[in-house]
Amino acid sequence: MPTPNQLYDEAVNLRDQGDKPGAIAKLEEAVAADPRFAIGHGMLARLYVDLGESEKAIAHAQKVVELEPEDAFSYTALSVIYVRCGRIAEAEHAKAMSWNKQHGIED
């Protein structure tokens, strides 16, 4: 059985070949094997937003923040997903959280 990292690499190759649904399938397999596989959730968020599946995109971006709450980039990525999904108020909040993390300000 492939590891989450191997599945991620396969997903990158599929995405690069234009097969976003195939990439999603590999990544869903990776995060099923390891629900804490943050990079997999991050790519799923991006791919789902590309396919117009906003709720799934947001759920995966939120999972990254949950898994890496001290990582400012996680909040930045969540903000971008929210913007792409048309949820500006949530995007602004995530952007502020990113700024706070970068500057050592507690929530």
Beta strands, then each sheet from edge to edge (+ up, - down):
end
